[in-house]
């Protein structure tokens, strides 16, 4: 699935932020860490963005790399923490 094919507003928002952060476009299911697309500093910026943008707190076990590996995984995390 490409970024233009997704209709999930959280995924779309996260992909927009990732594009600005990395200066590259990413697919919703792209493994951002395997592709070398994120540095550790960028990963920290991503966590802060998710918390501020979606009004959630990511702590403890939720800080797992698997929750931030793809835009789709981050969207699932946002929905889970908002419910």
Rosetta silent file (secondary structure, phi, psi, omega in degrees, C-alpha in Angstrom):
SEQUENCE: XXXXXXXXXXXXXXXXXXXXXXXXXXXXXXXXXXXXXXXXXXXXXXXXXXXXXXXXXXXXXXXXXXXXXXXXXXXXXXXXXXX
SCORE:     score description
SCORE:     0.000 S_00000001
   1 L     0.000  137.084  178.081    0.000    0.000    0.000 S_00000001
   2 L   -97.808  166.461 -179.876    1.301    3.447   -0.849 S_00000001
   3 H   -58.543  -36.384 -177.716    0.840    6.642    1.121 S_00000001
   4 H   -74.114  -15.172 -178.807   -1.681    7.909   -1.434 S_00000001
   5 H   -90.895  -13.183 -177.840   -3.824    4.773   -1.059 S_00000001
   6 L   -84.862  143.714  178.205   -4.401    5.006    2.701 S_00000001
   7 L  -114.706   -3.746  179.453   -7.476    6.735    4.081 S_00000001
   8 L   -68.769  116.356 -176.107   -6.679    6.368    7.787 S_00000001
   9 H   -62.380  -30.224  177.943   -6.263    9.968    8.998 S_00000001
  10 H   -69.562  -44.734  178.201   -3.767    8.955   11.693 S_00000001
  11 H   -61.834  -44.654  179.718   -1.589    7.110    9.156 S_00000001
  12 H   -59.785  -45.202  179.150   -1.829   10.050    6.738 S_00000001
  13 H   -63.367  -42.585  179.067   -0.813   12.482    9.491 S_00000001
  14 H   -65.772  -40.444  178.332    2.088   10.305   10.606 S_00000001
  15 H   -64.470  -37.607  176.414    3.332    9.882    7.047 S_00000001
  16 H   -62.679  -44.363  178.293    3.253   13.651    6.577 S_00000001
  17 H   -63.736  -44.229  179.510    5.309   14.148    9.727 S_00000001
  18 H   -61.264  -38.520  178.283    7.753   11.411    8.689 S_00000001
  19 H   -62.964  -43.791  178.251    8.198   13.021    5.276 S_00000001
  20 H   -66.485  -38.605 -176.731    9.048   16.359    6.894 S_00000001
  21 H   -69.927  -43.599 -173.322   11.330   14.690    9.437 S_00000001
  22 H  -101.974   -8.431 -177.215   13.288   12.472    7.044 S_00000001
  23 L    61.795   29.675  178.276   12.947   14.451    3.807 S_00000001
  24 L  -148.268  153.304  176.979   11.724   11.250    2.129 S_00000001
  25 L   -87.990  148.434 -177.874    8.375    9.605    1.471 S_00000001
  26 L  -132.730  147.576  174.755    7.473    6.371    3.233 S_00000001
  27 L   -81.185  152.825 -179.412    4.860    3.668    2.693 S_00000001
  28 L   -56.888  -30.634 -177.659    2.412    2.973    5.542 S_00000001
  29 L  -106.264   13.027  179.753    3.897   -0.503    6.059 S_00000001
  30 L   -73.004  131.047  176.262    7.561    0.404    5.480 S_00000001
  31 L   -75.335  103.674 -173.657    9.912   -0.684    8.272 S_00000001
  32 L   -66.658  -29.390 -178.210   11.444    2.678    9.103 S_00000001
  33 L   -84.527  -38.526  178.674   14.294    1.236   11.135 S_00000001
  34 L   -66.081  -33.954 -178.646   15.273   -1.562    8.741 S_00000001
  35 L   -78.999   -5.116 -178.101   15.395    0.915    5.889 S_00000001
  36 L    72.575   19.146 -175.976   17.762    3.161    7.853 S_00000001
  37 L   -78.785  -15.497 -177.651   15.217    5.931    7.583 S_00000001
  38 L  -128.729  132.255  170.561   15.351    6.994   11.232 S_00000001
  39 L   -86.900  172.583  178.933   18.219    7.927   13.504 S_00000001
  40 H   -64.673  -35.663  177.460   17.856    7.610   17.274 S_00000001
  41 H   -66.180  -41.630  177.489   17.271   11.375   17.523 S_00000001
  42 H   -63.459  -37.822  178.557   14.546   11.176   14.875 S_00000001
  43 H   -62.228  -40.705  177.457   12.937    8.302   16.776 S_00000001
  44 H   -64.498  -43.221  177.114   12.787   10.473   19.890 S_00000001
  45 H   -60.249  -36.962  179.522   11.253   13.328   17.873 S_00000001
  46 H   -65.080  -43.933  178.208    8.682   10.869   16.560 S_00000001
  47 H   -61.011  -46.446  179.932    7.654    9.767   20.069 S_00000001
  48 H   -61.661  -43.072  178.995    7.272   13.400   21.178 S_00000001
  49 H   -60.450  -47.717 -178.803    5.237   14.206   18.055 S_00000001
  50 H   -59.185  -43.802 -179.433    2.891   11.243   18.584 S_00000001
  51 H   -64.320  -46.393 -177.302    2.289   12.240   22.205 S_00000001
  52 H   -71.596  -45.814 -175.262    1.631   15.908   21.431 S_00000001
  53 H   -66.708  -35.856 -173.284   -0.315   15.475   18.209 S_00000001
  54 H  -111.645    6.231  174.114   -2.624   12.755   19.495 S_00000001
  55 L    62.494   39.530 -179.521   -2.852   13.695   23.187 S_00000001
  56 L  -123.994  165.980  172.789   -1.457   10.435   24.506 S_00000001
  57 L  -117.950  124.162  178.636    1.377    9.362   26.781 S_00000001
  58 L  -102.975  113.929 -176.552    3.657    6.624   25.528 S_00000001
  59 L  -143.375  164.882  174.525    5.408    4.984   28.478 S_00000001
  60 H    57.179 -131.429 -176.965    6.767    1.688   29.719 S_00000001
  61 H   -62.624  -22.009 -179.216    6.146   -1.283   27.463 S_00000001
  62 H   -70.312  -15.395  178.248    4.451    0.963   24.875 S_00000001
  63 H   -79.368   13.463  178.986    7.881    2.451   24.024 S_00000001
  64 L   -60.693  139.773  177.442    8.666   -0.790   22.205 S_00000001
  65 H   -55.383  -35.045 -179.264   10.395   -0.412   18.856 S_00000001
  66 H   -60.949  -28.590  178.669    7.646   -2.542   17.307 S_00000001
  67 H   -74.820  -13.329 -177.754    5.089    0.199   18.062 S_00000001
  68 H  -121.364    8.528 -175.636    7.124    2.683   15.993 S_00000001
  69 L   -67.228  -37.691 -179.818    8.426    0.413   13.242 S_00000001
  70 L  -135.129  162.842  175.808    5.799    1.502   10.654 S_00000001
  71 H   -62.908  -37.090  178.504    3.224    4.268   10.304 S_00000001
  72 H   -64.260  -40.345  178.321    0.514    1.599   10.539 S_00000001
  73 H   -64.558  -40.255  178.443    1.967    0.295   13.831 S_00000001
  74 H   -64.954  -39.023  178.702    2.055    3.836   15.222 S_00000001
  75 H   -64.260  -39.964  176.446   -1.569    4.388   14.207 S_00000001
  76 H   -62.516  -41.342  177.786   -2.571    1.188   16.032 S_00000001
  77 H   -61.225  -46.306  179.552   -0.700    2.442   19.113 S_00000001
  78 H   -58.730  -48.986 -179.173   -2.482    5.809   18.944 S_00000001
  79 H   -61.847  -41.430 -179.458   -5.902    4.161   18.659 S_00000001
  80 H   -63.802  -43.992 -177.408   -5.125    1.752   21.512 S_00000001
  81 H   -76.482  -20.591  177.593   -3.937    4.516   23.862 S_00000001
  82 H   -83.590  -18.793 -175.842   -6.856    6.805   22.982 S_00000001
  83 L   -84.365    0.000    0.000   -9.494    4.175   23.776 S_00000001
